[in-house]
Amino acid sequence: MKKHSKNLVAHIVLLVFAATALFPLLLVLLNSFKSDSALTGNPFALPHSLSLANFRTAWEYGAFGSGFLNSVLLTGTTVVVVLFCSSMAGYVLAGQKIRIWPAVMVYLTMAMTVPIQLFIFPLYAGAAALDLLDNVFVVGVILAAINMPFATFLMRTFFLQVPKELEEAALVDGAGLFQMIRRVLLPVVRPGLITVGVIVGLNAWNDFLISSTFLHDPADQTVTLGFLSMNGTFSTQLGAMMAGALMLILPVLGIFIALQRYVVDGMAGGAVKG
């Protein structure tokens, strides 16, 4: 009975936290179908009809068509660069294959503590001098560099859990270094790759500071910047703002729900040894 009571209390607490997290999203969903008068009259009431007028307005004036494409390109570039570089660096650091690996670990730790605001001005000056502004791929590489220390640390913990015998057996069988990493080690650390990809992808999708600094042309702006550009024009049209927020949230929410099992397993596995 005592054990069941503890489980019941734990489930009640979790339900309260889940309701607290889902309630704002439910309000956004309900109010995105309402007119401004109905929304301001009673934001908690159900919509009388499922009108898509707010979604059409947000899509047109927020430039969500080009914004979604730019966000996908930026996020994809960031994830690909981070996964490739952090997996290679994690393998090297986990196996202590270079003599200065302790210094590299200290450097990565320091890099995680330095605020990115300190680097914005030199980065912007360099990008402007090289005529690389308004380029989503350049911004993706910058975001990849920002997320690299955390991703490298996490990938290192996964490579630490790979048995040495597996690597030695692959080398004995005649596999080359990159062939061994690609065909033997990376499938083993796949939960770590998925975890890093989801976390870094969410950070890149939601980024505002770097994107707003380096992307000035409206044709090159991400969907996040497109939504925020509606704030001044549509600050009084709350229905359109709610519809835009919902379109901004749904893609990342769907991806996270689809991959949440791998993310949870990856975070739990990465915390075992470090």
C-alpha positions in Angstrom: 0.0 0.0 0.0 2.8 2.4 0.9 4.5 1.7 -2.5 1.3 2.2 -4.4 0.7 5.5 -2.5 4.1 6.8 -3.5 3.5 5.8 -7.1 0.1 7.6 -7.1 1.7 10.8 -5.7 4.5 10.6 -8.3 2.0 10.2 -11.1 -0.2 13.1 -9.8 2.9 15.4 -9.7 3.9 14.4 -13.2 0.3 15.0 -14.5 0.4 18.5 -12.9 3.7 19.3 -14.6 2.4 17.9 -17.9 -0.8 20.0 -17.7 1.2 23.1 -16.8 3.4 22.5 -19.9 0.5 21.7 -22.3 -2.0 24.3 -21.2 -0.3 27.3 -23.0 0.0 25.2 -26.2 -3.7 24.3 -25.9 -4.6 28.0 -25.6 -2.5 28.8 -28.7 -4.3 26.1 -30.6 -7.8 27.2 -29.6 -7.1 30.9 -30.1 -5.5 30.5 -33.5 -9.0 29.7 -35.0 -10.8 32.7 -33.3 -11.3 36.2 -34.5 -9.7 39.0 -32.5 -13.0 40.0 -30.9 -13.7 36.4 -29.8 -10.2 36.0 -28.5 -10.2 39.1 -26.4 -13.7 38.4 -25.2 -12.9 35.0 -23.8 -9.5 33.4 -24.6 -10.5 30.2 -22.8 -13.7 29.5 -24.8 -13.8 27.0 -27.6 -13.9 28.5 -31.2 -17.3 28.7 -32.8 -15.8 27.6 -36.2 -12.5 26.3 -37.6 -11.6 29.3 -39.7 -8.2 29.3 -41.4 -8.1 33.0 -42.1 -5.6 33.6 -39.3 -3.3 31.0 -40.8 -3.5 32.5 -44.3 -2.7 35.9 -42.9 0.3 34.7 -40.9 1.6 32.6 -43.8 1.4 35.6 -46.2 2.7 38.4 -44.0 5.2 36.4 -42.1 6.7 35.0 -45.3 6.5 31.5 -43.9 7.0 29.8 -47.3 10.6 31.0 -47.8 11.1 31.1 -44.0 10.4 27.4 -43.6 12.8 26.6 -46.5 15.6 28.8 -45.0 15.0 27.3 -41.5 15.3 23.8 -42.9 18.5 24.6 -44.8 20.0 26.4 -41.8 19.0 23.6 -39.3 20.2 20.9 -41.7 23.6 22.5 -42.2 24.0 22.9 -38.4 23.1 19.3 -37.7 25.2 17.8 -40.4 28.3 19.8 -39.5 27.9 19.2 -35.7 27.3 15.4 -36.1 30.3 14.9 -38.4 32.8 17.0 -36.4 31.6 16.0 -32.9 31.5 12.3 -33.7 35.1 12.5 -35.0 36.3 14.6 -32.1 34.4 12.5 -29.6 36.1 9.3 -30.9 39.6 10.9 -30.7 39.1 12.3 -27.2 37.5 9.1 -25.8 40.4 7.0 -27.0 43.0 9.6 -25.9 44.5 9.3 -29.3 46.3 12.7 -29.0 48.7 13.7 -26.3 47.1 17.1 -25.7 43.6 15.7 -25.1 43.5 17.0 -21.5 44.1 20.5 -22.8 41.5 20.1 -25.5 38.9 19.1 -22.8 39.8 22.2 -20.8 39.4 24.3 -23.9 36.0 22.8 -24.7 34.9 23.4 -21.1 35.9 27.0 -21.3 34.3 27.4 -24.6 30.9 26.3 -23.1 31.1 29.0 -20.5 32.0 32.0 -22.7 28.8 33.9 -23.9 28.4 34.1 -27.6 27.8 37.9 -27.4 31.5 38.3 -27.1 32.1 36.9 -30.5 29.3 38.5 -32.5 31.2 41.7 -33.5 34.3 40.0 -34.8 32.2 37.3 -36.5 30.1 40.0 -38.2 33.1 41.9 -39.3 34.7 38.8 -40.8 31.5 37.8 -42.5 31.0 41.3 -43.9 34.6 41.5 -45.2 34.2 38.1 -47.0 30.7 39.1 -48.3 29.1 36.2 -46.5 26.1 38.0 -45.0 22.6 36.9 -45.8 23.7 33.3 -46.3 21.9 30.6 -44.3 24.7 28.1 -44.8 27.2 30.4 -43.2 24.9 31.0 -40.3 24.4 27.2 -40.0 28.2 26.8 -39.7 28.4 29.5 -37.0 25.6 27.8 -35.0 27.4 24.5 -35.5 30.6 26.0 -33.9 28.5 27.4 -31.0 27.0 24.0 -30.3 30.2 22.0 -30.9 31.6 21.9 -27.4 28.4 20.4 -25.9 28.0 18.0 -28.7 31.6 16.8 -28.5 31.3 16.2 -24.7 28.2 14.2 -25.2 29.6 12.1 -28.1 32.7 11.4 -26.1 30.6 9.9 -23.3 29.0 7.5 -25.8 32.4 6.5 -27.4 33.7 5.8 -23.9 31.0 3.1 -23.5 32.1 1.3 -26.7 34.2 -1.8 -25.8 37.8 -1.6 -26.9 37.6 -5.1 -28.2 35.1 -4.0 -30.8 37.5 -1.5 -32.3 40.4 -3.9 -32.1 38.4 -6.7 -33.8 37.4 -4.4 -36.7 41.1 -3.4 -37.2 42.2 -7.0 -37.1 39.6 -7.9 -39.8 41.3 -5.3 -42.1 38.9 -2.4 -41.7 40.4 1.1 -42.3 40.1 3.8 -39.7 37.2 5.7 -41.3 35.6 2.4 -42.5 35.7 1.2 -38.9 34.2 4.4 -37.5 31.4 4.5 -40.2 30.4 0.9 -40.2 31.2 -0.3 -36.7 31.3 2.5 -34.1 28.7 5.0 -35.4 25.9 2.4 -35.5 26.8 1.6 -31.8 26.6 5.3 -30.8 23.5 6.0 -32.8 21.4 7.0 -29.8 24.0 9.7 -29.1 23.9 10.9 -32.7 20.1 11.2 -32.6 20.2 13.0 -29.2 22.8 15.5 -30.4 21.0 16.0 -33.7 17.6 16.7 -32.0 19.1 19.1 -29.4 21.2 21.0 -31.8 18.4 21.1 -34.4 16.0 22.6 -31.9 18.6 25.2 -30.9 19.2 26.1 -34.6 15.5 26.2 -35.5 14.7 28.5 -32.5 17.8 30.7 -32.9 17.2 34.5 -33.0 20.4 36.2 -32.0 22.8 34.9 -34.6 20.1 34.7 -37.4 18.9 38.3 -36.9 22.5 39.5 -36.9 23.7 37.8 -40.1 20.4 37.6 -42.1 19.1 41.0 -43.1 17.4 40.3 -46.4 13.8 39.2 -45.9 14.2 36.6 -48.6 16.9 34.9 -46.5 15.3 35.1 -43.1 14.2 32.1 -41.2 10.6 31.3 -40.1 11.5 32.5 -36.6 12.5 35.9 -37.8 9.4 36.0 -40.1 7.2 35.4 -37.1 8.9 38.0 -35.0 8.6 40.5 -37.9 4.8 40.2 -37.5 5.0 41.5 -33.9 5.0 45.2 -34.8 2.3 45.0 -37.6 0.1 42.4 -36.1 0.5 43.1 -32.4 -3.2 43.9 -32.2 -4.2 40.9 -34.3 -3.7 38.3 -31.8 -5.4 35.5 -33.8 -2.9 35.8 -36.6 0.0 35.9 -34.0 -1.4 32.7 -32.4 -1.7 31.0 -35.8 1.9 32.0 -36.7 3.1 30.7 -33.3 1.3 27.4 -33.9 2.9 26.9 -37.3 6.3 27.7 -35.8 5.9 25.2 -33.0 4.3 22.2 -34.7 7.2 21.0 -36.9 9.7 20.9 -34.0 7.1 19.5 -31.7 6.3 16.7 -34.1 10.0 15.8 -34.6 10.6 15.8 -30.9 7.6 13.6 -30.1 8.7 11.1 -32.9 12.3 10.9 -31.5 11.7 11.5 -27.8 12.4 7.8 -26.9 15.8 8.0 -28.6 16.5 11.4 -26.9 15.7 10.1 -23.4 17.6 6.9 -23.9 20.6 8.9 -25.3 20.6 11.4 -22.5 20.4 8.6 -19.9 23.1 6.6 -21.7 25.4 9.6 -22.0 25.1 10.3 -18.3 26.4 6.9 -17.3 30.1 7.6 -18.0 31.9 10.8 -18.7 
